[in-house]
């Protein structure tokens, strides 16, 4: 497929950069990549914990699924106890459905449980969605999801923790102020200097070159993904067309077989009719002729009447 690709001028790139917020995954990835201090500070606010120290953080972390379904995590952090934190910033609501959180948790488990390790060695994992809207719809600033045993209400401690942070809920609490900053276009309007300093760097002349390069990389990346998707679609359409052609051939063969069967049935009936007529002519009764040929008595009577 031939495309007329839009030209992304430097002016357009800079305009896009000015409109980026931390709720945008590309900008979030730039600001938090390899910054263990900033990531740890953010997690301590979200999880309301003071005992958390992040030792490693990677953004745009790729994990290949066992069934071929790969994902790119917005950020994956590790703390001093070996716990894993997957942080996803999500603008469209459909990108933060509960089953996606389930899938990400399982995918992280499969990637980090090494050969020879036991299930009890699975580390604790946090899947955290920071969503632009209140995806779960109960007007809460944050939702902590834990599995429980229905019969007694006790916690089912499988080590997976799912957290939804509602970025539309901004107030004077530490989490509310953090979400306010995630939704800000202008670093000067942010509450926390940790975020305003970092975002200001990537929005001014010092960081613009890096951001412009990143935008180009994102455009190329999504172009490749679109091309791959179009190729898969074309292949699927070809397979569908081949399947339809085979179905048409099979249907034609069935129709021919049915036609031959109908012809054979007609031939058999005609032969039975001829035999029944010959038997009647030789003096057999209607009933005897019908019993011999397997024809109904009424049918043999009609044939005998036509012969008279």
PyMOL commands that set and color helices and strands:
alter all, ss='L'
color gray80, all
select helices_A, chain A and resi 10-18+25-32+36-47+93-96+98-112+119-121+174-182+187-189+193-203+205-281+286-293+297-307
alter helices_A, ss='H'
color red, helices_A
select strands_A, chain A and resi 54-63+71-79+84-90+125-131+142-145+160-166
alter strands_A, ss='S'
color yellow, strands_A
deselect
rebuild
show_as cartoon
